[in-house]
Amino acid sequence: HVIPVIGLKGFILGLLIGPTHGIEISVEPLPTYVNDPALMKVNDIVGTIQSVNWYKGEHSAQNQILSYIPSANPPQTNGSSYIENAAAFPNATLSIPRVQISHSGTYIVQVQATKLEQANVTLTVKGKSCDGRKYKVTATGLVGTQRSVLSLGEVLMETMGLKQGRLML
């Protein structure tokens, strides 16, 4: 096979430049529930991380959660919107050990590595029942099936072919 010179140059240039889509953030676990730990992982960072800044809401000093500079001692500096026990890791991941409903919202990360890059992600924190467990109750009767999900003291019911009857909790 003969590879055209232009095609080979383009291929090599593509390897040298690398991905052009930038960094992305993934949230784990999904879904995220109250009092569970949450990780916001930054993916596709090119180069060695010089600094990381995390914000909740708009990118401003008053919304800064923390700054992480690997070469500093200590590497983490808490911002004016610091979330209790939040921590950054050397790979730019933000950890919130016990998320609350109030932590729901848009998070922005700025990473300085080979170049300055920014990405955002929306964290949605869902509630649990009063005792902290997630419930799904199914009751079957003569007239049909009724399912309910208990969340934050509310009962959400989905009726499937139920003509009469009640679900006693």
VEXZA-876709 format. One line per 8 residues: number of its first residue (from 0); their letters; for each residue x, y, z of C-alpha. Coordinates in steps of 0.25 Angstrom, whole numbers. Example, Ala and Ser with C-alpha at 12.3 -4.5 7.8 and 13.67 -1.06 7.14 Angstrom:
BEGIN
0) as) 49/-18/31; 55/-4/29
//
This chain:
BEGIN
0) hvipvigl) 0/0/0; 4/14/-3; 0/25/7; -1/39/1; 9/48/7; -2/58/10; -10/47/17; 2/43/25
8) kgfilgll) 5/58/29; -9/60/34; -9/47/42; 4/51/49; -1/65/51; -13/59/57; -5/50/67; 3/62/71
16) igpthgie) -9/72/73; -17/61/81; -32/63/84; -38/76/82; -51/74/89; -45/79/103; -48/74/117; -61/68/122
24) isveplpt) -66/65/136; -74/52/140; -82/51/153; -81/38/161; -90/31/166; -102/34/157; -112/36/163; -107/44/175
32) yvndpalm) -114/43/188; -114/51/200; -103/48/210; -96/39/199; -82/43/195; -81/49/181; -69/50/172; -67/60/160
40) kvndivgt) -56/54/151; -49/62/141; -46/55/128; -37/57/116; -27/66/123; -15/68/114; -1/70/121; 3/72/135
48) iqsvnwyk) -7/79/144; -2/93/149; -15/97/156; -29/94/158; -41/103/162; -55/98/166; -67/108/166; -82/106/169
56) gehsaqnq) -90/114/160; -84/125/152; -69/127/151; -65/137/161; -57/139/174; -70/138/183; -74/125/177; -60/118/178
64) ilsyipsa) -61/105/185; -46/102/186; -33/104/178; -23/92/177; -8/95/173; 0/82/174; 13/89/176; 8/97/188
72) nppqtngs) 8/93/202; -3/90/206; -8/88/192; -23/92/195; -28/106/198; -42/107/202; -51/118/195; -62/126/200
80) syienaaa) -72/116/196; -65/104/202; -74/92/204; -71/85/217; -61/73/216; -59/75/200; -46/72/195; -39/72/182
88) fpnatlsi) -29/61/177; -17/62/168; -25/58/156; -34/70/158; -46/61/164; -55/69/174; -60/60/185; -72/64/194
96) prvqishs) -73/53/205; -88/55/209; -96/63/198; -108/70/202; -120/76/194; -114/90/195; -101/84/187; -110/82/174
104) gtyivqvq) -106/92/163; -96/95/153; -81/93/156; -70/99/148; -55/94/148; -43/102/142; -31/93/140; -17/99/136
112) atkleqan) -9/89/129; -3/90/115; -14/101/114; -25/107/122; -38/99/120; -51/100/126; -63/91/127; -76/90/135
120) vtltvkgk) -86/79/140; -99/79/147; -100/72/160; -114/67/164; -116/62/178; -128/53/181; -135/51/194; -136/39/203
128) scdgrkyk) -147/34/212; -146/38/227; -138/26/231; -128/28/220; -132/16/212; -138/16/198; -151/9/197; -159/3/186
136) vtatglvg) -172/-3/191; -181/-12/182; -194/-17/187; -203/-27/179; -218/-29/182; -230/-34/175; -232/-22/167; -218/-18/162
144) tqrsvlsl) -204/-14/166; -200/-1/172; -186/3/173; -180/15/182; -167/21/184; -165/29/197; -155/41/196; -154/52/206
152) gevlmetm) -167/49/213; -175/49/200; -182/38/194; -182/37/179; -191/27/174; -192/20/160; -205/13/158; -206/1/149
160) glkqgrlm) -220/-3/146; -225/0/160; -240/2/160; -242/2/175; -233/0/187; -222/6/196; -208/4/199; -206/4/214
168) l) -192/9/219
//
